[in-house]
């Protein structure tokens, strides 16, 4: 906690570029929990997610504001967005601390943040540079920024972000090998596409299904897929 508090004190101005004051406070708990469970490597991954997620949100911000598709508060995230992005990762961290099975829950933690970064990158690149956007359910052409809309540019950027994040996770010692890194990237991309499908199919018809709740479902799916694949495929292969 002291390490995390020092980082937050020194980097408060930087944090405020992407978070509201309340968002900073909630993210402090997230950072402390991740550091306790997964050490410096896990903490660095969360920092990288925040930095690159904030930067990509600023892409062509004025254009997106004119079109009415920019994130609220110029991309600053409040507590609900913090938990929409981090609740699955924090849950994995708490489960790792409670059970002592760090390797099992670590891959879920990494996959959750990998998927959220992939989603953020695909969404923001698509809104900034997407030339043709269509609903993932019907392939109907729709304006940029429509819930559930995808573009070639955004999708490609999101897939690239997932594989780069998983590669960095491998270098940071947060996944054990290339196979696990591939599982993380695959789970992240599948969950990202599922989020788009959910947005296109039902989100607009259910007032209670907010973006933050959809994000929670997405990152939870990514974590669950990665943990399940690790148990079903990677561990038996390693034991053989």
Order of alpha helices (4+ residues) and beta strands (2+ residues): alpha-alpha-alpha-alpha-alpha-alpha-beta-beta-alpha-alpha-alpha-alpha
